[in-house]
Amino acid sequence: MQESGNESIRGDVDMTTKEISRLIDWLKSHGCTYPDIEDCIDYISQESSQVPIAKDTTNDK
């Protein structure tokens, strides 16, 4: 991600609306479902660094 002047004191970089839109397009093109994309956006917007446990979808139809 390019540095755009949105860098905070902690070193985090805020994503622009355009970058989020491109992320959604990329995730969708790589087979992610909209619920998975929503979970991804929710996760990256949280302050917690705890990684959620992946759902086992091998038996889902």
C-alpha positions as CSV (number, residue, x, y, z in Angstrom):
1,M,0.0,0.0,0.0
2,Q,1.3,3.4,-0.9
3,E,1.9,5.9,1.9
4,S,-0.5,8.7,1.4
5,G,0.0,11.0,4.4
6,N,-2.6,9.1,6.4
7,E,-0.1,7.4,8.6
8,S,-0.8,7.6,12.3
9,I,1.6,7.8,15.2
10,R,1.5,4.0,15.6
11,G,2.6,3.5,12.0
12,D,-0.8,2.3,10.8
13,V,-2.0,3.6,7.4
14,D,-5.7,4.3,6.8
15,M,-7.2,2.8,3.7
16,T,-9.0,5.1,1.3
17,T,-12.5,4.3,-0.1
18,K,-10.8,3.5,-3.4
19,E,-8.4,1.1,-1.8
20,I,-11.2,-0.7,0.1
21,S,-13.2,-1.0,-3.1
22,R,-10.2,-2.5,-4.9
23,L,-9.6,-4.9,-1.9
24,I,-13.3,-6.1,-2.2
25,D,-12.8,-6.6,-6.0
26,W,-9.6,-8.6,-5.4
27,L,-11.2,-10.8,-2.7
28,K,-14.2,-11.4,-4.9
29,S,-12.1,-12.4,-7.9
30,H,-10.2,-14.8,-5.7
31,G,-13.3,-16.7,-4.7
32,C,-14.3,-15.0,-1.4
33,T,-18.0,-14.7,-0.8
34,Y,-19.6,-11.4,0.3
35,P,-20.1,-12.7,3.9
36,D,-16.3,-13.6,3.9
37,I,-15.5,-10.1,2.6
38,E,-17.7,-8.5,5.2
39,D,-15.9,-10.6,7.9
40,C,-12.6,-9.5,6.5
41,I,-13.5,-5.8,6.6
42,D,-14.9,-6.1,10.1
43,Y,-11.7,-7.8,11.2
44,I,-9.3,-5.3,9.8
45,S,-11.3,-2.4,11.2
46,Q,-11.0,-3.7,14.8
47,E,-8.3,-2.7,17.3
48,S,-7.9,-6.3,18.5
49,S,-5.1,-8.3,17.1
50,Q,-6.9,-11.6,17.8
51,V,-7.2,-13.7,14.6
52,P,-10.7,-15.3,14.3
53,I,-10.9,-19.0,13.9
54,A,-11.7,-20.0,10.3
55,K,-15.0,-21.7,9.7
56,D,-14.9,-25.3,8.3
57,T,-17.0,-25.1,5.2
58,T,-15.9,-28.4,3.7
59,N,-19.4,-30.0,4.5
60,D,-21.4,-26.9,3.6
61,K,-23.6,-27.2,0.5
